Amino acid sequence: MDWLIASAHAQAATGAQPNALLQMLPLLLIFVVFYFLLIRPQAKRAKEHKAMVAALGAGDEVVTAGGILGKVTETSDSFLTIEIANGVQVKVQRHTVTSVLPKGTLKSA
């Protein structure tokens, strides 16, 4: 068994060392792919959601993360009051709103 180890040691001593930059290239390439396919689109969606939530006002028809459809009646810094039926109002956090519906959607639903 010693003859295998000795020959492997001898090969390593005579072989040329690869360039350090060339060894890091696959890792850098993977990071670039992850950035463009995962990190950048997620940051873009988060920025769009933040802008949408900031623009909410009374009269907007929205869908919350829990699937509740309603019309915004009051707004504050971090909460919205949503009317989900005649006389039924629910207070939710602003960031739970997932989308804004076109006007008149609730009447047809």
Buried (B, 14 or more C-beta within 10 A) or exposed (E): EEEEEEEEEEEEEEEEEEEEEEEEEEEEEEEEEEEEEEEEEEEEEEEEBEEBBEEBEEEBBBBBEEEBBBBBBEBEEEEBBBBBEEEEEBEBEBEBBBEBBEEEBBEEE
